[in-house]
Amino acid sequence: MAHRVCPWWIGYVLANPVRKLWQDPHAILAPFVREGMVVLEPGPGMGFFTLELARLVAAKGRVVAVDVQERMLAALRRRAVRRGLGERIETRVAQRDGLGVADLAGRVDFALAFAMVHEVPDAGRFLAEVAQAVKPGGRLLIAEPRGHVDEAQFAATLDLAARAGFRLESRPPIASSHAAVLVRT
């Protein structure tokens, strides 16, 4: 699924704890994620948001993190184990033709696509695959960096999400990002 993929070494910059000063994972995710949920996170990088997702779903929940780069996933696993969260996070390397999450069809409560939709070669196909995984009434939070994606491009992404079976619920303010919360119809 790789298109314009972020180099693996930038993952260290993106996972830097200083980033929490303007994009606090707890503040961004806590309104949507509860204990026991199944969460899908495509493009987790080294786990800046993944670790907080694992804390929020708690011991009864599960986070499935899918990335095209094994190096990113390996770093994510190391970070999760050091924080005692390794058992809650399942990592998967994306397949050449998709996420490889057919086994999650209709089981995902929440999906997070943070700063990654612009990197996939076929956003419509990607969003359709996410929609198949998300249960009716489940949510998808999409956030795209303003430096890479303009408002018109983000609107086009939201249109593709609507075609995939999502409806817009809100546009939360997330620093340096275009963001939307979508509900699976």
C-alpha positions as CSV (number, residue, x, y, z in Angstrom):
1,M,0.0,0.0,0.0
2,A,3.0,2.3,0.1
3,H,2.9,5.5,-2.0
4,R,4.7,8.5,-0.5
5,V,5.8,6.8,2.7
6,C,7.4,8.7,5.6
7,P,11.0,7.5,6.0
8,W,11.3,5.1,9.0
9,W,13.9,7.3,10.7
10,I,11.5,10.2,10.9
11,G,9.5,8.0,13.2
12,Y,11.9,9.0,16.0
13,V,11.0,12.6,15.5
14,L,7.3,11.9,15.3
15,A,7.4,9.8,18.5
16,N,9.2,12.5,20.5
17,P,7.4,13.3,23.8
18,V,7.8,17.0,23.2
19,R,5.1,16.6,20.5
20,K,2.6,16.2,23.3
21,L,2.8,19.9,23.9
22,W,0.7,20.6,20.8
23,Q,-0.8,17.2,19.9
24,D,-1.6,15.4,23.2
25,P,-2.7,11.8,22.4
26,H,-4.8,11.6,25.5
27,A,-6.7,14.8,24.8
28,I,-7.3,13.8,21.2
29,L,-8.3,10.2,21.8
30,A,-10.0,10.0,25.2
31,P,-13.4,11.4,23.8
32,F,-13.7,8.4,21.5
33,V,-11.9,5.4,23.0
34,R,-13.1,3.3,26.0
35,E,-12.0,0.2,27.9
36,G,-12.6,-3.0,26.0
37,M,-12.7,-1.5,22.5
38,V,-11.1,-2.9,19.4
39,V,-9.1,-0.2,17.7
40,L,-7.5,-0.2,14.3
41,E,-4.6,2.2,13.6
42,P,-3.2,2.1,10.1
43,G,0.1,3.9,9.8
44,P,1.0,4.0,13.5
45,G,4.7,4.7,12.9
46,M,6.6,4.2,16.1
47,G,3.4,4.5,18.2
48,F,3.0,8.1,19.3
49,F,-0.8,7.5,19.4
50,T,-0.7,3.7,19.7
51,L,0.6,3.7,23.3
52,E,-2.3,6.0,24.4
53,L,-4.8,3.9,22.5
54,A,-3.5,0.8,24.4
55,R,-3.8,2.6,27.8
56,L,-7.4,3.7,26.9
57,V,-8.6,0.3,25.8
58,A,-7.1,-1.2,28.9
59,A,-6.5,-4.9,29.5
60,K,-9.8,-6.0,28.0
61,G,-9.2,-4.1,24.7
62,R,-7.0,-4.5,21.7
63,V,-5.2,-2.2,19.3
64,V,-4.3,-3.5,15.8
65,A,-1.5,-1.4,14.4
66,V,-0.8,-1.9,10.7
67,D,2.2,-0.3,8.9
68,V,4.1,-0.8,5.6
69,Q,7.4,-0.6,7.4
70,E,8.6,-3.4,9.7
71,R,11.2,-1.0,11.2
72,M,8.4,1.3,12.5
73,L,6.5,-1.7,13.9
74,A,9.6,-3.1,15.6
75,A,10.2,0.2,17.3
76,L,6.5,0.4,18.3
77,R,6.7,-3.1,19.9
78,R,9.8,-2.2,21.9
79,R,8.2,1.0,23.2
80,A,5.0,-0.9,24.1
81,V,6.8,-3.6,25.9
82,R,8.9,-1.1,27.9
83,R,5.6,0.5,29.1
84,G,3.9,-2.7,29.9
85,L,1.4,-2.4,27.0
86,G,2.8,-5.0,24.6
87,E,-0.1,-7.5,25.3
88,R,-2.7,-5.0,24.2
89,I,-1.1,-4.2,20.8
90,E,-1.0,-6.5,17.8
91,T,1.2,-5.3,15.0
92,R,0.8,-6.3,11.3
93,V,2.8,-5.5,8.2
94,A,0.4,-4.2,5.5
95,Q,-0.1,-6.4,2.5
96,R,1.0,-5.3,-0.9
97,D,-2.7,-4.8,-1.9
98,G,-4.2,-3.6,1.3
99,L,-4.2,-3.6,5.1
100,G,-4.8,-7.3,5.6
101,V,-7.6,-6.8,8.1
102,A,-10.4,-8.8,6.6
103,D,-10.5,-10.8,9.8
104,L,-11.6,-7.7,11.6
105,A,-14.7,-7.1,9.4
106,G,-17.4,-5.4,11.4
107,R,-15.5,-5.7,14.7
108,V,-13.6,-2.4,15.0
109,D,-15.1,0.2,17.4
110,F,-12.7,3.0,16.5
111,A,-10.1,3.6,13.8
112,L,-7.4,6.3,13.8
113,A,-5.8,7.5,10.5
114,F,-3.5,10.2,11.7
115,A,-1.3,11.9,9.0
116,M,-1.3,8.9,6.7
117,V,-4.2,8.9,4.3
118,H,-2.2,11.3,2.0
119,E,0.5,8.6,1.8
120,V,-1.6,5.7,0.4
121,P,-1.8,5.3,-3.4
122,D,-5.6,4.8,-3.4
123,A,-7.4,6.6,-0.6
124,G,-10.8,5.4,-1.8
125,R,-9.8,1.8,-1.6
126,F,-8.1,2.4,1.7
127,L,-11.1,4.0,3.2
128,A,-13.4,1.2,1.9
129,E,-11.2,-1.3,3.6
130,V,-11.3,0.6,6.9
131,A,-15.1,0.9,6.5
132,Q,-15.4,-2.9,6.2
133,A,-13.5,-3.3,9.5
134,V,-15.4,-0.7,11.4
135,K,-18.8,-1.8,12.9
136,P,-21.9,0.3,12.2
137,G,-21.9,3.2,14.7
138,G,-18.1,2.9,15.1
139,R,-15.9,5.9,14.5
140,L,-13.0,6.9,12.3
141,L,-10.8,9.9,13.2
142,I,-8.9,11.2,10.2
143,A,-6.3,13.9,10.7
144,E,-4.0,15.2,7.9
145,P,-1.1,17.6,8.3
146,R,-1.8,21.1,7.0
147,G,1.7,21.2,5.6
148,H,1.0,18.2,3.3
149,V,-2.7,18.4,2.6
150,D,-4.7,21.5,1.8
151,E,-8.4,22.0,2.7
152,A,-9.6,21.0,-0.8
153,Q,-7.6,17.8,-0.7
154,F,-9.0,17.0,2.8
155,A,-12.5,17.7,1.5
156,A,-11.9,15.2,-1.3
157,T,-10.8,12.6,1.4
158,L,-14.0,13.2,3.3
159,D,-16.0,12.7,0.1
160,L,-14.2,9.3,-0.4
161,A,-15.0,8.4,3.2
162,A,-18.7,9.2,2.6
163,R,-18.6,6.9,-0.5
164,A,-17.1,4.2,1.7
165,G,-19.9,4.3,4.2
166,F,-19.0,7.0,6.7
167,R,-20.9,10.2,7.6
168,L,-19.3,13.3,9.1
169,E,-19.9,13.7,12.8
170,S,-17.6,16.6,13.7
171,R,-14.5,18.5,12.8
172,P,-12.4,18.6,16.0
173,P,-9.6,21.1,16.4
174,I,-6.3,19.3,16.3
175,A,-3.1,21.5,16.1
176,S,-1.5,21.7,12.7
177,S,-4.1,19.4,11.2
178,H,-7.3,19.1,9.2
179,A,-9.4,16.7,11.2
180,A,-12.8,14.9,11.1
181,V,-14.6,12.3,13.1
182,L,-16.7,10.1,10.9
183,V,-19.3,7.5,11.9
184,R,-19.8,4.2,10.1
185,T,-23.4,4.1,8.8
